[in-house]
Amino acid sequence: MQPDHVLAYTPSGDTVEAIRPGVIDQLVGDLKGEARAQSEAFVRAEPWHHREALEVEQAAAGLRERLGVNATREMAQETHLFDDPAKAGLTVLTDVATRPVLGVPFPLVSTPSALAYAVRVGVDLDGAAADSRIPEEARWQEGVTQHASTALLDWLHPSSPQGTLAMRDPTAARCARLERDRFQAVPVVVLGDRPEDFALAQLANVVHGPCMWVPWPGPSAMTITGRFPRWRGSGLARVTSASMPPADVEARMHTMWERRPRAFVDGEEVDNKAFECVPVNDLRTSGQSLYVHDQAWDLPRSLPATILPDGSLEATLGLPAEVPPGLDPTRDKWQVLLVASDHPLPPHRVLTGEALYAQRSNPWETFVRAADGGITYSSHRFDFVPKGASLAGTLAAPRLRWPSLPVILAMAAAPHPVQSSPAGKRTAVAQRLLGSRTALENLADGPGWDLLKTFLPRQQHPSQPKDAWWALKTSVVMSFRALAATPAEPEWTTPQRRAQVDEWTRQGVLRRGLALGCQECPAFEFYPLEEVTQHYRCRRCSADNELIHERWKTDTSEPEWYYELHPAIAELIDKNADVPLQATRYLRQQTRGMRPLVGAEFEILRDGQPFVEIDFALAGADEIWLGEAKKGPALRENHRDTKRELGKLLHGCKTVAAHRLILATAAPQWNTATTTVARQELHGLHTAGKYAPDIYLLSAVGSAEPVLELLAPAQN
């Protein structure tokens, strides 16, 4: 959900009395006369602090702690929402609206259908309804299902001025609703007339995207297509209910669909079903939106930044005080969101407070947390601000840190230590040589990987001349003649190979040198260029040698240059590291918006010993993914080992609160034994109400068309 704040709503006594008539009489008791009148007035005006309010406060405090928002270990920034905006420290809509706003007069909201429309456009608590302008039920329902929301509102207020906005129109508050392109929002339709259905619809409208609440029992066949006529998404609109069993939802929608107008093409009926029924617990959060100031969003800034040794990014926000147009800094507060285009941060529970402050910063300056791929913070300073302070001294400008993925994983797994595995260390060396993870992934996915594979023992290609490569004691060395004769897909020309070998040599992936022998022992060894001199010492027996014709490997007039592969690259190739590299390359290409951060193999320790190894990790603007990569189609050889290995991977996901577990294989598909165990494990976790990440199967890694699919839990 990524809320900026979690607030406990505390209604006034007057609001509670409107909901439960007579409660104030019970509270005032036997008081009479002036004392009773004063007590009633006080209770009506003040926040309600009785049992229900205390329960709400406790629930809000627990949610703040779990989500890590607007709070530190010692202090909460905002805690309550009151009926009186002044007490809550909130901005009143009328203070910022530049155009008049309208809502449904409160006296008219007397049926579920009226409420369904009123919450779409807004409720005017103080508005009076004209007797001649009371809609019938069909009119309310039409307002809910129409694509345009203001037609009925204009009918209710015939004398409203031109350019009037609905109260719940973001434009009224100088805001715009952004649909993030990395999300694939799917409309949600909520059936049922119970309070829990109302609450679900309001939540779904914020979390899932466009939502319509249909509390009446007989929706027409055009209900969905009328509200969402332009929907062209990849999925169907989802229909659910908080109060109705799934079977009843299915029956109601089936009846509605059977009454639809029939369409035929070439004599055959077209059945373009526009919805699917889903249980409320299976309603997935695939879309989110963000409300931003209409004139103060997507503003590029060039900020001085420092890259730390661990890959984290620090930025000093020496910005001049900026106030969005139309806001008053002495009255209004707002959220600032800073996004580093190449360093996304997921909204994780540990990415808040001191974890996001740069070193030697004031952690009390303002409240910060990760959100929407970046860091968000409250506009005003929270620490001591002297009276009469300037605007620059009032607004916050914190020094922030964007932690690297290894740092995020270490913080998330605490108190369990996280360390790089041997494969992860080799990957780090390869990335340093090539310059980036992207360059290493491209190497694994291109013809260069197979070319370098011929440097491994017993991996030489028959087309390579016998005198162009040598298997020495410590490694295999090759001349350019051998590399030029090796087949490659796609084909490389000789000039292309020459340029690539020179580039690898410059980077340190390959070392250029000579294969030389010794006058006293039979050993031939590789001597890199920087060690080649007229006089050299044998690596095995330490005898002094001269660089003469008798010492080089071939019977040529001049020695031939040979190349040796860096040991870290050789071990990566030998351990099939191309599979996780190709998997992360594919996954990064499939993501929308900012490219995710990628981490190499790491281990989570328990009692000082590695408990689980994770082959790769990705962190995007919204989620953390962990992955396991295999060359073959099986996670392990038998059922018992597969179950144990999958349990470790799921435990690793739980430890760092990962959202997805990616099982990647170079095989065309995972075998049935692996998928069966995975489905059963998911079913067991869901049945027990325990944490379970989404499991995705990525198959045919490295092929022209890899396949990524969500694994469904086993059914009873």
N, C-alpha and C positions, 0 to 999 in steps of 0.2 A: 504493500500500500504506500510505502514511503511518505508517511505524514511528516510535516514540519514540526507539529506539536501534538501532544496528547493532553487534552484538557478534560477535567471532570465538570460536567454540566451541573450547575447548582441553581435550580429555579427559585424564583421568589415565592414567598408565601401566597401572594395573589395568584400566581400561576398554579400552584398546588391546589388552592381552593377551587379554581376553575375546573380542574380535573377531578377532584374529589370534594364535592360540596359538603360543608359541615365540618371539615377537618380543623378549621380555625376555631370554631365554637368549642370543639373538644379541647383544644390546646389552651384557650383562654380560661375555660372552666367557669367558676362561679362569680367572676368579677362582674361588677355592675357599674352603670353610670359612666362618668368621665374616665375612670380607670380602665373600664372595659374598652371604650372607644379608642383610647390611646394604645392599649395593648394590641387591639386588632389592627390599627394602622401600622404599628411597628412590625408586627408579624407579616403583614401583607407586603411591606416595602423591603424587608431584609431577606437575604438569601436563606434558603431552607437548609437547616443543619441537623436534621433528624436522621433516623436509621437508614432510610434509603439513600440519602445524600452521602452518608459515611461509606456505604457499600460502594457507591460510584467512585468516591475518592480513592478507596483502596484498589479498585479495579484499574483506574487510570494510572495510579502510581506503579502497579505491577506491569502494565503495558508499556509505560515509559521506560522502565528498567529493562524490559525484554527487547524493546526496539532501539534503545539508546538514543532517544530524541529529547531535545529541549531540557536536558538534565545532565548533571555530573554526579559524582558520588556524594557531594556535599550539598548541592543546591539545584533547584528546578527553576527554569527561567519563567515559564508561565504554568499555572496549575489549574485555574478554574475558568469556566465560561458562565457568565451571569446574564440574566435578562437585560440588565442595564449595561449597554456597551461601555459606558464610562468606567464602571467598576471592573470590567474585564480588560480594560486597556486596548480596546479594539477601535478600529475606524468605522464610523457610521457610514452606510452607503450614501446617504444624502450629502455627506461632507465632500465626497469626491465625484459624485455623478454630475456630469455636465448636461445631461438631458433628463427630462422627467421620466419617472418609472411608475409602472402600474402592476398591480397584482389582483388576485381574486379576493373580493371583500370577504372577510372572515365569516360573517353570518351565513354566507352561501355554502360554506364547506360543511355540508351536513350529511353527505353520503360518500361511500367509498369511491364512486366514479368522480364526484366533485373533487375529492381529495387527490385522486390520481392526476387530474388536470392541474389542480392548484399547485402541487409540488413541482410540476413541470415549469410553471411560469413564475411562481411566487405567490405568497399570501400577504394581503394587506390587512394587518391586525386592526387598524383603526378605520378601515374603509366601511362605508355604509352601502347597503344594496338597495337599489330602487326596486319597488315591487313589480314594476313592469319589465324588469330585466333579470328574471330568475329562469335559468335554462332548465329544460327537461333533461332527464337522464340520457336520452339519446344524444343530446347536444354536448353534454360533458364527455361522453364516450367518443364522439366524433373529434372533439378537441384533443383527446389523448392519442388517437390513432392517426390524425393528420400529420403530414410531414411538416407543415408550417404550424408553429405553436401559438401565434398571436391572433389568429382570425377570431376565435371566441373571445379573447381578451379585448379586442377592439369592439366587439359587439356589446360586451359588458360595460364599456366606457365610451359611449357614442360621442361624448363631447370632449374627449381627450385631445390634446394638441398634436400637431403633426410631429413625427419623429420620436414618439414616446416608445420607451423600451420596457420589456418585461423585467421584473425585479431580478429574476435569476439569469438574465442575459449577462454573460461576462463583460460585454461591452459597457454595461451600465457602471461597472466598477473600474473602468479604464483598463480592462484586461482582455486577453484573447486566450482561447483554449487551443493548445497545440496538440496535434496527434503525432506522436513520435513515430518516425518511419520504421524504426526497428521493431515496433510492435505491430501485430496483426489483430487489431481489435475486431471482435465479432459481436453484433448486437445481442442483447439479452432481453427476453420477455419473461416477466414474472407473473404467474397466475395466483389467484387466491385473494381473499378479502380480509385476512387476519393481520394483526399488527406485525407479526414476524415477516409477512410478505411485503408489507410496506417498508420495513427496515431493510430487507434484502434488496429491494429495488433501489433504495437510496444508496446503499453501499455499492451495488453493482454499477450504478451510474458513474461513480467515482473511480472504481477499481478496474472494471472490465471495459468501459466504453459506453456507447449509446445503449440506453435501457428504457423499456416501456413496462409500466405496471398495469395489468389488466385485471381489476378486481371483480368485474361482473362475470356471470357464469356462461354467457353465450356469445363469445366474440365472433365476428363475421369472418368470412373467408379472406377478406382483403385487409384484415387488421395489420398483419406484419408488412405486407407489401405497400400498404398505404403509409405507414410510418417510416419505413426504410426503402423508398422506391429506387434509390440510386445505389443500393448496396451491391458491390461487385467483388466482395472479398472471396478468399479461397475457401472459407467455411460457411456453413449454414447458420442462420440465427438460432440461438439456443433458447429453448423454452424450459422453465423450471418453476418450482414453487417451494416455499419453506413450510407450508402447512398441508399441502396435498401429497398423497403418496404418488410415486412415479407412474403407477398404473392409471390413476385418475387423471393425471396430466396427459398421458398418452391418449386416453379415451376422449377427453375434451377436445384435444387438438385433432384427433381423427374425425370426430363429428364435424368440427369446423371445416376441415379440409374436404370432406365429402360434399359439402354444400358449395364448393367453389364453382365459378364458371368454367366450363370445359373448353380446352383449346386443342385444335387439331391441325396437323401439318401433313399434307399429302394423305389425308384420310386416317392418319394415326394420331392418337391422343398424346399430347405433350404433358408430362407429369413433372414439372419443375418444382419439386417440393422446396419451399423456402425456409424450412426450419428443421430442427432435430430436438427431441426431448431428452433432457439429461437430468439425472438426480442432482439435487442441490449440492451434495458433497463432491460431485465430479465437475462442478463449475470451475473451470480453470481460468487463472488470471493471465490472459494472453495479450491484453491491451491496457495501456495506461495513458493518461493525458496530463498535461501540465498547464496551469494557468499562469500567465506571465503578463507583466505590464505592457500595454500595447505599443508604447514608445520607448521602452527601456529593456529590450531583450535582443539577444543575438548581436551584441556590440563587441567587435573584436578589440582586444587590448594586447599590447606588447609589454610583457612584464619581465624584468630580470629574474632569471631562474638559475638554480644550482642543481646539478646532478650529483647525488651522493654516491659513495663507493658501492652501496648496496642496491643502487638503481632507483632509489627514491628521488623525488623531485621536490625542491623547495622554491617557493616564490615569495618575494617580498612585495607586499601590496602597498607600495608608496603612492596610492592613488589620491588625487584630490577628492574632496568630499563631493559625492554625486547624489542628487536627489531626483528621483523620477518626476517627470512633469506632472503637475497637478497634485502632488503630495506635499504635506507640511511636516518637516522633520520634528517640529515641536509637538505635533499631535499624532502623526502617523508612524507606524513601523512597517517594515517590509523585509522580505528575505532576499539575500544576494546569492546568486549561484555562479560559481566560477568553474569552468570546464577547461581542462587541458586537452587539446584535440588528440594528442597521441598517448594519453595516459588516463584511461577511464578508471573510475572507482566504483565498485558495486556497493549498494546500500547495506553493508554488513553491520551487525550489532557492535563490533569492536571498532568500527571506523567512526569514532565520535570523540569529542573532547581532546584530551592531550595527545591522542594518537595522530591527530591531524594538525597539530601545532608544530611549527618549526622549532628547532632548538633555541633556547634562550628567549622564548616568547612568554607573554603573559596569558596563562590559560583562563584567566577570569575576564578577559577583554570582551568576549562574546561567546555564544554557544554555536559550535560548529559540528557538522556531521556530513557523511557522504550521502549524496542524493543525485539522481538523474545523471549519473556518470561523472559528477564532479563533487565539489564541496560547497555546501550551502551554510550560510551563517546569518544571524539576526543583524539588522542594519545598525542598531544602536549598541553602544558600549554597555556592558553589564557591571563593570567594576566602578570604582568611585569616579564620578563626573562632577567637578565643582560647579557651583551655581554661576551662571553667566558664562559658561565655557563656550568657545567658538564652535562653529559647525564641524570643523575638523577634529575638535576635541570631543565631540558628542557622538559622531558616527564611528563605527568600528572599521579598522583596516588591519586585520590580523596578518601575521606571517604564517603561511600555511605549508603543509607538507603532504605531498601525494605519495603514500608508501608504495614501494615496489611489490610485485606479487609474492616473492618469498617472504617479505616482511608481513604482508597481510595474512598469509597462511600461518606464519609463526604466531602472530597475535591471536588468530582465530583458534588455533589448536591448543593454546595455553590452558592448563599447565603442562600439557604433553609437548616435549621438545620436537622440533622439526629440523631435519638436516638433509643436505643434498646427498643422494646415493652415489655410488661409484659411476653409474651411467650418467647421472646428472652432472657430475664433475667433468666427465669427458665431454658432455654437450657444452658446458660452459667454456671449455678450452676451444672447441670447434667454433663456437659463436665468436669468441674473441679473435680467432684467426680470420674468419670470414667477414667479421664486422657487424653481424646482426643475426638474430634468430631467423628472420625472413630469408637471408642469404643461405643459411644452412638448410631451411625447408626447401628452397628452390633447388639446391644441390641434390637433396634426396629425391626430388620429384623429376629430375632431368637425367640426360644421358651421362652426365659426369659421374654420377654415383656408380653406375655399372663399369665405367672406365676405371675408376679408382679401385673397384672391387678386385680387379686383376692384380693388384699389389698384394693381395692376401695369399698365403701359401696354398698351393694346389687349386688356384682359381684362374690360372692363366688360360688365355684363349688359344685354340689351335692355329689361328691365323697369325699369331705373333711369332716372328722369326726366333729360332732357338738361340741364336747368339745375340739377341737383343734384350734378354732379361736373364737375371741370375738369382737363384735362391741361395742367399748367404746364410750364415749362422743366425743372424739377428733379424733379418728382414729380406724381402724380395725387392730388388732394384730393377728399374726398367729404363731403357733408352727411349728417346723420342720415336725411334723406328718402331718399337713395340706398341707404343701408344697410338701412333698413326695407323697401325695395321689392325687395331681392335675395332670390331663392328660396333656401331652405336645407333640407337633409335631415339629420336630422329637422327638422321645421318649428319655428321660433322665433316666439313671439308678440312683438308690439311691446314690451311691458314687459320681456320677457326680453332683447331686443336692446338696449333702453335701458340696462338694468342691466349688460349685458356691455360695451357701449361705454364706460360710465363706469368700469368696472373696468379695461379696457385703458388708458384715459386715465390713471387713477391709477397704473398700473404703468409707464407710459412706452411701451407698445406702440404706442399712438396718441398724437398730439399735437393738442390742440384749438387752433384759431386762426382767422384770417381770411385770405381771398384778396383782396389789395389791389393797386391799380394805382398809377401814378405820373403826376404832372402834366407831366413833361418827357419821359418815354420810354414806349413802348407796353407795357412789361413788366408782367405780373401775377405776383406771388409770394405764397407762403404765409408768414404771419407768426404764429408761435406765440403763445399767450396772454400769456406773460411778456414778449413784445416789443411787444404792442399798447398804444400810448399815443395821446394826442391828437395828438402830433407824432411822426412816424416818418421814417426815412431809407430811401430806395429801395435795395434790395439790388444793383441793376444799376448805376445811375448816381450813387448817393449823394445824389440831390436830396432836399431837405427837403419833406415832405408833411404835409397836415392830414388827419385822419380825418373826412372829410365824405362826403356821399352820392355825389359823383362818383368817389370812389376805390374803392368796393366793387364786386364783380363783377356782382351782379344788380341789376335795377331795382326794388328793394324799399325800403320806407321805413326799414328797419333792416337792418344787415348780418347774414348768416346764418353760423352757426358751421360751420366745415369741419374735417375730420380728415385728418391725414397719417400714413402708416405709417412706423414706425421703419425706417431703411435696412437694418439687419441682418436684421430679420424679412422685409423685402421680398426681400432677396437669398436667404434660405433658401427662401422660397416659389418664387422664380423658378428655383432650382437643384434643384427636386424633393426638398427635404430631408424631405418628409413620408414618403418610402419608408423611409429608415433609422430615422426616429423611430417609425413604426408598427411596424417590424420589432423594435426593441428593446422597445417596449411589449408586443408579443405574446410575445416570448421571456421577458420578466420575469414575465408572468402565468402562463407554463407551468412555471416552476421551482417546486420544492417547498422548504419551509423558508424560510431567509432570502432576501429579494429580492437579486439580484446588484447589484454596482456597475456603472455604465454610463459609458462614455467616448465622447466625440464623435470626429470624424474626426481622425486624426493621420498624421504622416509619419515613416518611418524613413529616416535619412540614410546614405549611403555616399559616402565621399570628399568630405564636405561638401555633397552634393547629395541632394535627395529621391529615394529609390530606389523606394519603394512607398507608396501611400496606402491607409489602412485606414478604411473608412467608419464603423465603430463597433466597440466592444470591450465585453465583459462579463466580470466576475470574480465567481464565486460561491464557495461554501464549498469547492469541490472542483476547479474548472477555470477556465481562461481561454479565452474564445471571441473570435475576430476575425470581422468580417463585411464583405461587399461588397454594396451595394444598387443595384439598377437599376430604372428605370421600365419598361423593355421586357424581352423574353424572352432577349436575347443579352448575353453578357459583352462581346464585341467583334464587329466586323462580319465578320471572316474568320477562318479557321482559324489562320493564323499569329499574328495579334494576340491571339486568344483564348488560345492556348497560352502566349504571352509574358506576358499579364496574369495568367493562373492561376499560372504559375511564380513571378511576383513575390509573389502573395498567399501561396503555400505557403512561400516563403522568409521572408516576414514572420512567418508562424506559427512557423517554426523558430527565428527570431531571438529571439522572446519565449517560446518553449516553450509555445505555445497548444495546447490539446487539440482544439479544433474550429474549422473554417472554415465560416461560415454564408454561403451565397449566397442573397440575398433579392431577389425581384422582385415588382413589382405586377402582372405579367402572370399569367394563369391557370397557366402552367407555363414552365419554362426550355425553350429550343429544343433539339433533338437535337444540334446542333453543339456547344453548350456542355457538355451532359452527357457526350457522347462523349469530348471532350477531358479532362474531369475524371476520368472512369473510367480512361482510358488513363494519365494522370499518376499516379493512385493505384496502379494495377497496376505501373507501372514502379518506383515507390518501394518498394512492398512486395517486389517481386522482388529488388531490389538490397539489401534489408535496411536501407533508410534511413528516417529520420524521416518520418512522414506523419500529419498530423492527420486526424480524422474530418471528412468533408465532408457537411454537411447542406444540403438544398435547401429553402428557404422560399419558397413561391409564393402568389399571390393575396393579397399583403400589402395591408392596408387594406380587404379584403372582409369579409363576415360570417364566412367560414370559411376562414382561411388553412390551408395544408397544410405540415407540416414532416416531411421524410423523410430517412433516412440513405442516402447514395449508396454503392452497392456498387462495388468495383473491377471493371475489365474482366477477363474470363476469357481464358485462353489459347485 
